[in-house]
């Protein structure tokens, strides 16, 4: 069969580009594919293109490589379009997403996928994400849109709702569930776990996190479902023997394991009866009980903010590595072992191979429409997270029993809120934007919501052209 044409939008990022290129280039089954790199940052794109050419030659990948700052030049004939973008300087706008609501007394625990900061995060990225999909409708209507951009639920839902493109949302957050379960059960396989181990998503925690997560993948089999960054363990087994480990995990974590280990996840596990998989940092974004200024739950549960300076250092280190390889100061073969650089190995090549060559590849984490009621008590038009099979026939998600009603209601609230956020971000309607903020679990006052909306729209005006019209007045 003919190797596919793969377009990478956002390829000029050292955070996304290094790992994605290294994995694609090492796939023997994708040898001879056409690879088109796209980024609006011409300098970053040039560096990543040189890097791709070095990989191509050194690893005999046989790929045809092109690069462009205009995606419409790359999209014709594409089979797969991998999208990982951010509008605005990533760490700068994320920090602003957190600080602007704080002026009005709303302290978000993370401000990426939930909370009022996630409204502006969605609204900045969504117009470009939809423009890409609409270009695909014209130029490569049969291609798969592989979205790796957060807020994943909202952006994947927008592409699904407003275009005819086949879209799949991809996230590696279930690894955090594997890491938590492995930490609790580590002595079963003599797996070493660092002292004071936690699963915070901060870049500087990755060297400690990755070995435990990979040990989890080696020894455990988890089936989880729900919504992105808010999925729940239905079944957990010993990968080698098939033994049901849920009773042991529950007994150990809830009765005697370290009280300082992901304490919010433990509490939610105990109250609702199912283990959440995302870790405290992400799960907390969808909950109403993490921001009270009197009880200060961020202290009680040790909820850590993202380290924006740590992320900047990681980005600088990745660029230093890329330039060193391009300049011949380091071997390109160093990138064959991504773990040494604390880069997670995304299974994107395996997914592309399966859809192209009918491989029947099992993925434990897919964000796809709930069209056929994969989770029966969540909305059918929502994007849900389930495992599934990828093959020449497309993507078939696995169906699950209904979630317990308490958990399902928490998921439904986020899905409804996400729908209103998307509608506001598409239309540029300021009244809908206010509604979206008032649906947020971290907002408890109308005037506060209005003030936060107005500040977000003013300070991010250059990134939010859809709100420049007269749809609803600013206060």
C-alpha positions in Angstrom: 0.0 0.0 0.0 1.1 3.6 -0.7 2.8 5.2 2.3 0.7 8.2 3.7 1.2 11.9 3.4 1.5 13.3 7.0 1.3 17.1 7.7 2.6 18.4 11.0 1.1 21.8 11.9 3.1 23.3 14.8 6.3 21.4 13.7 8.5 24.4 14.5 8.1 23.9 18.2 10.9 22.2 20.1 8.5 20.8 22.6 6.3 19.1 20.0 8.6 18.7 17.1 11.6 16.8 18.6 9.6 13.9 19.9 7.1 13.7 17.1 9.7 13.8 14.4 11.9 11.2 16.1 9.0 8.8 16.5 7.7 9.1 13.0 11.2 8.8 11.5 11.9 5.6 13.4 8.9 3.8 12.1 9.9 1.1 9.5 6.3 0.9 8.3 6.1 4.6 7.5 9.3 4.5 5.4 8.8 6.4 2.2 6.0 8.6 3.6 5.6 12.2 2.6 6.2 14.5 5.5 5.1 18.2 5.3 6.2 20.5 8.2 4.2 23.6 8.8 4.7 26.5 11.3 4.3 30.3 11.2 7.6 30.6 13.0 10.0 30.5 10.0 13.2 30.2 12.0 11.9 27.4 14.2 10.5 25.6 11.2 13.8 25.8 9.4 15.7 24.3 12.3 13.2 21.4 12.6 13.3 20.8 8.8 17.1 20.5 9.0 16.7 18.1 11.9 14.1 16.1 10.0 16.5 15.8 7.1 19.3 14.6 9.3 17.0 11.9 10.8 15.8 10.9 7.4 19.3 10.4 6.1 20.8 8.8 9.3 17.9 6.4 9.9 17.1 5.6 6.3 13.5 6.7 6.6 13.2 7.3 2.9 10.7 10.2 3.5 10.0 13.1 1.2 10.3 16.2 3.4 8.9 19.6 2.7 8.3 22.7 4.8 6.1 25.8 4.6 4.8 28.6 6.7 1.5 28.4 4.7 -0.6 25.3 5.6 -2.6 25.5 2.4 0.6 24.7 0.5 1.1 21.5 2.6 -2.5 20.2 3.0 -3.4 19.0 -0.6 -3.4 15.2 -0.7 -2.8 14.8 3.1 -3.9 11.6 4.8 -3.1 12.8 8.3 -2.8 16.3 9.8 -1.2 16.4 13.2 -2.0 19.6 15.0 -0.2 21.0 18.1 -0.4 24.7 18.2 -0.7 27.6 20.7 -1.8 31.1 19.9 0.4 33.5 21.9 3.6 32.8 23.8 2.7 29.6 25.6 4.0 30.3 29.1 3.2 34.0 29.0 -0.5 33.7 28.1 -0.9 30.7 30.5 0.4 32.8 33.3 -2.0 35.6 32.3 -4.9 33.2 32.2 -4.1 32.5 35.9 -3.3 36.0 37.0 -6.2 37.9 35.5 -9.0 36.1 37.4 -6.8 36.3 40.6 -7.2 40.1 40.5 -10.9 39.5 41.1 -10.3 37.0 43.9 -10.6 33.8 41.9 -7.6 31.6 42.5 -7.6 28.8 39.9 -5.6 25.6 40.8 -4.2 25.2 37.3 -5.9 27.4 34.6 -5.4 25.3 31.5 -8.4 23.1 30.8 -10.9 24.4 33.4 -11.5 27.6 35.3 -12.0 31.0 33.7 -8.5 30.9 32.3 -9.5 28.0 30.2 -12.1 30.1 28.6 -9.5 32.5 27.1 -7.2 29.5 26.4 -10.0 28.0 24.3 -11.0 31.2 22.6 -7.4 32.0 21.5 -6.8 28.6 19.9 -10.2 27.8 18.5 -10.4 30.1 15.5 -7.1 28.7 14.1 -8.1 25.1 14.9 -11.4 25.6 12.9 -9.6 27.4 10.0 -7.3 24.3 9.7 -10.3 22.0 9.6 -12.0 24.1 7.0 -8.9 24.2 4.8 -8.9 20.4 5.2 -12.5 20.2 4.0 -11.4 21.8 0.8 -7.9 20.4 0.3 -7.8 16.9 1.9 -11.4 16.1 2.9 -10.6 12.4 3.7 -7.7 13.1 6.0 -7.7 12.5 9.7 -7.3 15.6 12.0 -5.2 14.4 14.9 -5.5 17.1 17.6 -2.9 17.3 20.4 -3.9 20.9 21.5 -5.5 21.8 24.8 -8.2 22.4 26.0 -8.6 19.0 24.2 -12.3 18.4 24.9 -13.4 21.9 23.7 -11.2 22.1 20.6 -11.9 18.5 19.4 -15.6 19.1 20.0 -15.5 22.3 17.9 -13.9 20.6 14.9 -16.4 17.7 15.3 -19.4 20.1 15.5 -18.6 22.7 13.0 -16.9 20.8 10.2 -17.1 17.5 8.4 -13.5 16.5 9.1 -12.7 13.2 10.9 -11.2 14.3 14.2 -9.4 12.4 16.9 -8.2 14.0 20.1 -5.0 12.6 21.5 -3.7 12.9 25.1 -1.2 10.9 27.2 -2.8 11.7 30.6 -3.8 8.1 31.3 0.0 7.6 32.0 -0.6 9.6 35.2 -3.2 6.9 36.2 -0.7 4.2 35.5 2.0 6.0 37.5 -0.3 6.5 40.5 -1.4 2.9 40.5 2.2 1.7 40.2 3.3 3.8 43.0 0.8 2.2 45.3 1.4 -1.3 44.1 5.2 -1.1 43.4 6.3 -3.7 45.9 4.5 -6.3 43.9 7.1 -6.1 41.2 10.0 -4.5 43.2 9.6 -1.3 41.2 11.6 1.5 42.8 9.6 4.7 43.5 11.4 7.9 44.5 10.9 9.3 48.0 8.1 11.8 48.1 7.0 10.7 44.6 4.1 12.6 43.1 2.6 13.0 39.6 2.5 16.7 39.1 2.7 17.6 35.4 5.5 20.1 35.9 8.4 19.6 33.4 11.0 19.3 36.3 9.1 16.3 37.7 9.3 14.3 34.4 12.6 12.5 35.2 11.0 11.0 38.4 7.6 10.5 36.8 8.4 8.7 33.6 10.2 5.6 34.9 7.3 4.9 37.3 4.7 5.5 34.6 6.5 3.2 32.2 6.7 0.5 34.9 3.0 0.9 35.2 2.5 0.3 31.5 4.7 -2.8 31.7 2.9 -4.5 34.6 -0.6 -3.1 34.6 -3.6 -3.1 32.3 -6.0 -0.3 33.0 -9.4 0.3 31.3 -10.6 3.8 32.0 -13.3 6.0 30.5 -14.9 9.5 31.0 -13.7 12.8 29.6 -10.2 14.1 29.0 -8.3 14.9 32.2 -11.3 13.5 34.1 -11.4 9.8 33.3 -12.1 6.9 35.7 -10.8 3.4 36.2 -13.3 0.7 35.4 -10.9 -2.1 35.6 -7.2 -2.7 36.6 -5.4 -6.0 36.3 -2.0 -7.5 36.5 -0.9 -7.5 32.8 0.9 -10.9 33.2 -1.6 -12.9 35.2 -4.9 -11.1 34.6 -5.5 -10.8 38.4 -8.1 -8.1 39.3 -6.1 -5.5 41.3 -8.8 -3.1 42.0 -9.6 -4.4 45.5 -5.9 -4.3 46.5 -5.4 -0.9 45.0 -8.4 0.5 46.8 -7.4 -1.1 50.2 -3.8 0.1 50.0 -4.4 3.7 48.8 -7.4 4.4 51.0 -6.0 2.7 54.1 -2.5 3.4 55.0 -0.6 4.6 51.9 1.2 8.0 52.1 -1.4 10.6 53.1 0.5 13.2 51.1 0.3 11.2 47.8 -2.1 12.9 45.4 -4.5 13.6 48.3 -7.3 15.1 46.3 -7.4 12.0 44.0 -7.4 9.8 47.1 -10.3 11.8 48.6 -12.4 11.7 45.3 -11.6 8.0 45.0 -12.9 7.3 48.5 -16.1 9.5 48.1 -17.1 8.5 44.6 -15.9 4.9 44.6 -13.8 5.0 41.3 -10.2 5.9 40.9 -9.7 9.1 38.9 -6.7 8.8 36.5 -5.5 12.4 35.8 -3.7 13.2 39.0 -4.5 16.2 41.2 -3.1 18.9 38.9 -5.6 18.3 36.1 -8.5 16.7 37.9 -8.9 19.7 40.1 -9.7 21.9 37.1 -13.2 20.5 36.9 -14.1 20.7 40.5 -15.9 23.4 42.6 -14.1 22.6 45.9 -10.6 23.7 45.1 -10.6 27.5 45.2 -12.3 28.6 48.4 -10.3 31.5 49.9 -11.3 30.6 53.4 -10.5 26.9 53.5 -7.6 27.3 51.0 -7.9 23.8 49.5 -4.8 24.4 47.4 -2.8 24.2 50.6 -4.8 21.3 52.1 -4.3 19.2 48.9 -0.9 20.7 47.9 -2.2 21.7 44.5 0.7 23.0 42.6 0.6 25.5 39.8 2.4 24.9 36.6 6.0 26.2 36.7 6.1 28.6 33.8 9.8 29.3 34.4 10.4 25.5 34.4 8.6 25.2 31.1 10.7 28.0 29.6 13.8 26.3 30.7 12.6 23.0 29.2 11.9 24.8 25.9 15.3 26.4 25.9 17.0 23.0 26.6 15.1 21.4 23.7 16.2 24.1 21.4 19.7 23.8 22.5 19.6 20.0 21.8 18.0 20.6 18.4 20.6 23.2 17.4 23.5 21.0 18.7 22.3 18.1 16.5 21.8 20.3 13.4 25.2 21.8 13.9 26.9 18.4 14.2 27.9 18.9 17.9 25.7 15.9 18.9 24.7 12.8 17.1 21.2 12.6 15.7 21.1 9.0 17.1 20.8 10.6 20.6 17.1 11.1 19.7 16.5 7.4 19.3 16.3 7.3 23.1 13.7 10.1 23.9 13.4 9.1 27.6 16.9 10.3 28.3 15.6 13.8 27.5 12.3 13.2 29.5 10.3 13.3 26.3 7.2 11.1 26.4 6.9 8.7 23.4 3.5 9.5 21.9 1.9 6.6 19.9 1.1 8.7 16.9 3.1 6.5 14.4 1.3 3.4 15.6 -2.1 5.0 15.0 -1.2 6.2 11.6 0.1 2.8 10.7 -3.1 1.1 11.9 -5.4 3.4 10.0 -3.2 3.1 6.8 -2.3 -0.6 6.9 -5.3 -2.1 8.8 -3.2 -3.1 11.8 -6.0 -3.4 14.5 -4.0 -1.2 17.0 -5.4 -1.0 20.5 -5.1 2.4 22.1 -6.0 2.9 25.8 -7.0 6.6 25.4 -8.9 8.1 22.5 -11.0 11.3 22.5 -13.9 10.7 20.1 -17.6 11.5 19.7 -20.0 9.6 22.0 -22.2 9.1 19.0 -23.1 5.5 19.7 -23.4 5.9 23.5 -19.9 4.6 24.4 -20.6 6.0 27.8 -24.4 5.7 28.0 -25.1 8.4 30.6 -23.0 11.1 28.9 -24.4 13.3 26.0 -24.2 11.6 22.6 -22.8 14.7 20.9 -20.0 15.0 23.4 -16.3 14.1 23.1 -15.6 11.3 25.5 -12.4 9.5 26.4 -12.4 5.7 25.9 -10.0 3.0 24.7 -10.6 1.6 21.2 -9.3 -0.1 18.1 -7.8 1.7 15.1 -7.8 -0.1 11.8 -8.5 0.3 8.1 -12.1 0.5 9.0 -11.5 3.7 11.1 -11.8 4.1 14.8 -14.1 2.0 17.0 -14.3 3.0 20.6 -15.1 0.5 23.3 -18.4 0.8 25.0 -18.6 1.0 28.8 -21.4 0.6 31.5 -22.8 3.9 32.7 -20.6 5.9 35.1 -21.9 6.2 38.6 -24.4 9.1 38.6 -22.3 11.4 40.8 -19.3 11.1 38.5 -21.5 11.3 35.4 -23.0 14.5 36.7 -19.5 16.0 37.2 -18.6 15.0 33.6 -21.9 16.3 32.2 -21.4 19.7 33.8 -18.0 20.0 32.2 -19.4 18.9 28.8 -22.3 21.4 28.9 -19.9 24.2 30.0 -17.5 23.2 27.2 -20.3 23.4 24.7 -21.2 27.0 25.8 -17.5 28.0 25.8 -17.1 26.8 22.2 -20.3 28.5 21.1 -19.1 31.8 22.6 -15.6 31.4 21.2 -16.9 30.6 17.7 -19.5 33.4 17.6 -17.6 36.1 19.5 -20.8 36.7 21.6 -19.9 38.4 24.8 -23.2 37.5 26.5 -22.5 33.8 25.8 -19.0 34.4 27.2 -20.5 35.6 30.4 -22.8 32.6 30.5 -19.8 30.3 30.0 -18.0 31.9 32.9 -21.1 31.7 35.2 -21.2 28.0 34.5 -17.7 27.6 35.7 -17.3 25.9 39.1 -14.8 28.5 40.2 -17.1 31.4 39.7 -19.6 32.3 42.5 -20.6 35.9 41.7 -22.1 37.6 38.6 -20.2 40.9 38.9 -16.9 38.9 39.4 -17.6 36.9 36.2 -18.4 40.0 34.2 -15.2 41.7 35.4 -13.1 38.7 34.6 -14.7 38.4 31.1 -14.0 42.1 30.4 -10.4 41.9 31.5 -9.7 38.7 29.5 -11.2 40.1 26.4 -9.3 43.4 26.7 -5.9 42.0 27.6 -6.1 39.2 24.9 -7.8 41.4 22.3 -5.0 40.8 19.8 -5.6 37.1 20.0 -9.4 37.2 20.1 -10.5 38.9 16.8 -13.9 37.2 17.0 -14.8 39.4 20.0 -14.0 42.7 18.3 -17.6 43.1 17.0 -20.6 44.5 18.9 -22.0 41.2 20.2 -22.8 42.1 23.7 -21.3 45.2 25.5 -18.3 45.2 27.8 -19.2 46.5 31.2 
